[in-house]
Amino acid sequence: MSADTLRIAAWYARTRLLRFRDRAALERYQRRRVAKHLRFLARRSPWYARLLPRPFAELPLMDKRTMMADFDDLVTVDVDRDEALALAIEAERTRRFDATLGGCSIGLSSGTSGHRGMFLTSATERAQWAGTMLAKTLPHLRGQRIALFLRAGGDLYDTVGSRAVRFEYFDTFEPVEQHLARLEGLSPTVLVGPPSVLRGIADEVSAGRLRIAPEKVYSVAEVLTPLDEARLREGLGVGVIHQIYQCTEGFLGCTCEHGTLHLNEDVVLVEREHLDERRFVPIVTDFMRRTQPIVRYRMGDVLLLRDDPCPCGSVFTALERIEGREDDVLHLASGEGGVVSVYPDLVARAVVYADGVEEYRVVQASPRLLRIHLEPLSPHVVESVTTELAALLEAQGAEGVTFDFQPYLHDPTRKLRRVERL
């Protein structure tokens, strides 16, 4: 057994065994881990050495732009930003993701914030991530065959794979049709991918061109909308579409067996920048990441708190859903010359209520114009969507907003954003 495999197994066991009696016990654990992490950064990160011992709550918020601008001072290893970025871009171009620099794996962010990001992870951090991820998503490993439809692969899955669990990576830059034979040959017990890709797989199953019956399906990388969730449950024959809330900034959350999305607060500390009583933008501190510190990193996502406890009994924060990007909250004209905010999830749910919609995107072009891309673009569907969206906007206080209906198109090489503000 390799050293990497041993590290993964150790973190798998640690994650499975770590339990908290109540919320207070979790918060004490987080304070200890954050304090230890900051002591390390004071010694190893020039950027944080200049700021500490300033109290944690007074540390500046981090974002992708600052991270990239101050990269060389932030990281705790001797890796040059420009050299690392060139290597990451070459990996994207060749679709080979096994290159390392200074012992670190390098990747580009696939996020939607409009700024290119880059992440570094050490071998130890990759093992920690793998062990933690497996423990939270696959409590029973033996016999699992896992199909991963991802933008970027790497050698980590080969390291984790064994006779007990098998991983197969499928590049989402290639059409789904090119993967069907290999996917059917794998006969996955677990299927992982973005909702837009999973929809294509579900359509192939429904049409009888693909014979697979996964026991568990995980949505990653894109917001899981009600339309996608319903179609995936029906097409893939599963009762729950699980979610993994994973991004460049860390492994932030995953669903329990009840299908509730919980934050991984044994790995990250999440402060809340409240937008209203239940909605908030997360500010993340990953106290496991040492190579590239993630401390008080302001995410661009809008999260909605669950309004009642999850039946699973976890002390971790329970979410109703990820509503989308903060940048994609629609800002529409109101009747008094002002602007009203309409959350992406409300728009997505209004479209779902319409009759006959198979695919859609809603793009705000201006405060008074929404471009609505539909499939099918039939008079009946257009009328139904118009009725539902008009009712929503009236209820939200928007006035004078017109709709421009266009055919639905999707670039499979880009993350699908169902609701977007340009």
N, C-alpha and C positions, 0 to 999 in steps of 0.2 A: 504494500500500500504506500503510495507516494506521500510526501510531506503535505502537499496541497490537499489531498484527500483526507488525511488525518485532521488537518485544520478545519476542513468543512464539517467532518463528522463531529468534532468537538463543539463547533458553534451550533450545529443542529441540536445536539444534546443539551447544550446550555440554554438555548432558546426554548426548547420543550419543557425544561425543568424550572425556568424562571417564572415565578408566580408572585402576585401581590395581593395581600389580604384585603386592601381597600385602596381608594384613590389617594389617601394621605401617604400610604406606604410607597406608592408609585412616585409621588411628587418628591418624597425624601430621596429616593433612588436617583431621580433625575437631577436633583440639586448636587448630589455627590458626584455624579458622572460629569456634569457640566463644569464643576469646580476643578476636577482632575484634568479635564480637557483643556481648560484655559491655562492651567499651570504648564502643560506641555507646550501650548502655542506661544506662551511668553518666552520660552526657551528657544523654540525652533522656527517660528515665523517672524521675520523682521517687521512685517506689517502690524501684527498684533503685539509684538514686543513694544512698539511705540505707544500703544493704547493702554495696555495693562500695566498696573493693576486697577484700572478703571472698573467700577462695578459693572456686572454683566448687563444690567438693564440700560446702562448708559453707552454701551458699545453702539457704533453706527450700524444702521441697516445696510445689508449687502444686496446687490443685484448683479445681473449678468454683465452689464456694462462696466461696473467697477471691478468685478472679478477679472475680466479680461484686461482692463487697463493696468491693474496693479498685480497681475498674475505672478511675476517673478518674485515679488516681495511677499506675496500671500502664502505661496506653497512652502512646504517644509522640506523639500528635496531640491537637489541641484539640477533642475530641468529648465531649459530656456523656452519661453513661450513661443517664439517664432519657429524654433526648430520643432517643437512639439506640434504646433499647428500645421506645419508643412507635412509632417508625418501623418497626422490625422486626415488631412485632405487627400493625401495619396491613398490612404486606406479606403476612403470613400470612393475614390475614382476606380480603384482596382477591385473593390469589394472583398479585400483581404484584411481581416481585422486582428491579426495575430502579432503585429509589430509592437515592440516595447522600446522605451527610452528611459535609461537610468533605472531599469527594473520595474517601471510603471507601464501599465496599459493606458492608451490614450484614445479618446473618442470625441466626436463632435456632438453637440446637443442637437436633438431633432425637434426642439421646442418651437413655439409659435410666437415668441415675444418680439421677433424682428431683429434680434441681435444674435450673432453667431457665438455660441458658447463652446467650451472645451472642458473635458474632465479628465483627471488623472486618478488612477487607483493602483495601490500596491498589491502584491500577491497576497499579503495578509488580509487586506481589505476586501479583495475579491472572494477570498475564502469565507470571511465573516458574512459578506452579503449572501453568498450561495447557501451557507448553512442556515442563516436566518430565514431566507426566502423559502427554502425547502421545508423548514420546520413549521412555518406559518401556513403554507399553502398545501403541503402534502404530508400530513402526519403519518401516513402509511406509504412508504416508499417502494417496497418490494413489488416487482412486477409492473411498475409504471412505465409506460411508453409516452413520452411527452413531445408533441409537435409544437415547435416555437416559430411562429411567423413574425419575424422582427426585421427592422430596418438594417440592423448591424448584428453580426454574430461575433465569434471569438473562440478562443481555445478553452474558455472556462467550462463550457458544457461538456467538452470531451473529458476534462478533468473530473467533473462530477459524475459523469456516466460510469456505470459499472454493470455487472450482471443483475443487480437489483433494480436499477433504474436506467432507462435509455433516453437520451435526448437526440432529437433531429432538428436542425436549424433549416428554415425555409426563408429565402430572401424575398422580402415584400417588394423589392424593385422589379422582380420578375412576375409575369402574369400568373394568376392562380392556376390557370389551365396547365401550365408547365409543371406544376407540382403534384397534380392529381394522382399519377401512377405511384410515385414514391410515398405520398401520403396514405393512399389505400394500402400499400404494402406494409407500412408501419402499423396501421390499425391502432391509432393512438388512444390511450385511455384518458389522456389530458390534452386539450387543445388550447393554445395560447396565441392571441393575436389582437390587432386593432379591430374594432367593430366593423369598419369598412371592408377589411379583408375577410373576417369571419362571415360577413353577409354573403360574400361571393362563394365561400365554401358551403354555407347552408343552402344556397341556391343550387349548387351542384348536387348536394345530397337529395334535395327535394325533387330534382329533375331525374334522379336515378342514375346519374353519370358518376357518382362517387358513393362508395359503400363504406362508411365509417360510423361508429357509434360511441363517441367519447363519453366517459362517465362524468367528466368535469370540464367546463369551458371557462376560460379566464379572458376577460377583456382588458386590454392594456393600451397605453399611449394616446388614445382618443377618448373624448367624453362619450359615455354610453348613454344614448338618448332612449326615451321610452319606445320609439319606433324600432330602433335597432334591437333593443332588448326583447321585445315581443317577437320579432321576426326570427331572432336567433334561438329563442326557446322553442318555437314551433319547428323551425327548419332542422335543428340539431337534436331535438327530442330530449331536452334536459329541463328540469324544473326551475333551476336557478342559473343565471349567468353571473359568475363571480367576477370580481374586479381586483386588479393589482394597481395600486396608486404608486407608480414608480417613475422617477424622472432623474435628470442629471443631479439634482440636489439630494437624492436619497430614496430609500425604500420607505415611503411615507405611510402606506396603509394597504390593507387587504380586507376582503370580506370574510366573515365567519360563516359557519355552516347554515346560519339563518339568512344569509345573503346581505347582512348589514355591513357596510364599509366602516371599519375601525381604523383610527390612526395608530401607527406603530410607535407608541410612546415609550416603549422599552428601548428604542433605537434613536428616536428623535424627540426633542422638546419642541412643541408647537405653541407659539404665542399667537394671540388672535387680534387682528385689526378689524374690529366689528364694522360692518356696513349697516346692519340693523340688528334686531334682537337675536336672530338665528343665523344670519349670513356673516361670513368673515373671510378675510384674506389671511392665509397662514404665513407666519414668520418662523422659519425652520432653523433649528440648530441640531446638526447631526453630530452627536458626541462619539460616534464610531469612526468618523472620517478624519484622519490625521494628515494624509498627504496633501490634500487640497481642502483646507478648512471650509466648512459650511456653518457659519455662525451668524445668527439673526438674519438669515437670507429671506428677503421678502419675495414670496411667490406671486405669480400673477393670477392664481386661480381663485375662484369664488366657491367656498364650501358652505353647505347648508347643514346645520346641526339637526340631528334627529330630535323630535320633541317628546319622545318617551324612551325609557330604558330598553336596550336590546334584550330579548329573552335569553341570550347566551350568558349574561351576567358579567361580561368583561368590564374591567375598570377603565379600559381605554375608551377615549372619546368616540361616540357613535355618530356617523353622518347619515343624513337622509340621502344625500347625493353630492357629486361634484357638479356644480351648475355650469361651469365653463370658465373661460378666461375673463379676467377683469376687463381687459381691452375690448372684449366683445359684448359687454353690456351696451345695449342700444341706447343712444341719446337722441330722443325724438322731440319734435316741436310740440309744445302744448298750446292751449287756447289763449293764454295770457302773454304770449311772446317769450315764454321761458322754455325750459327743456325738462323732460321727464326721463327717468331711467327705467328701462325694461330689461329684466334679466334673461339671458339666453335660454334658460330652462323653461321659462314661461312661454317663450316663442315656440320652442320645440314641442311642448305639450299642446299648444293650440293647433299646430300643424297635424299632430297625431289625431286630434279629434276630427279633422277633416276626413272626408270619405274618399278612398281610392288612392291615397298617396303611397307610392312605392319608394321614391327617393326624393330628397329635397336639400336645398341650401337657401338660407335667407341672409342676404348681404345688405347692410345699410350703406347706401351711397351718399346720403346727405340726411339732415334732420327731417326732411319731408319725403324721402324716397327710399323704398325697400325694393331691391331686386330679388325676386323669388324664382329660384331654379327648380323646376318640377319634372318628375317622371311618374306617370304620363302627363303630358301637357295638353290635357283634354279640356273641353269647355266645362264639363261636370266637375272635374277636380279643381280647376281654377276657381269656379264659383264657390265650391265648398271651402277652399283655403281662404278665399277672400272674406267669406262670412265669419270664419273662426278668428282670423287675425284682426279683422275690423272690430269684433266684439272685445278682444283682448285689449287692443289699443284704446278703445273708448273707456274700458274699465280702468286702465292705467293713467288716463288723463291726457293721452296724446291726441292731437287734432291736426287735420290737414295733411296726413301722410298718404301718399299714393303708392300703388304697387305696380311694378314692372315685371311681368312674368316671362321667363325665358326657359329654354330647354336645360335639363340637368346634365352637367358634365363634371367628371371628377378625375383629377390627376392622381393615379395610384402611388406616385413617388412622393406625394405630400400628405401630411396629416390632414384628415378630413375634419373640417370645422363646419358643423351644420348651421351655426349662427355666427356671423362675423360682422364686425364693424371696421370699415376701411379707414 
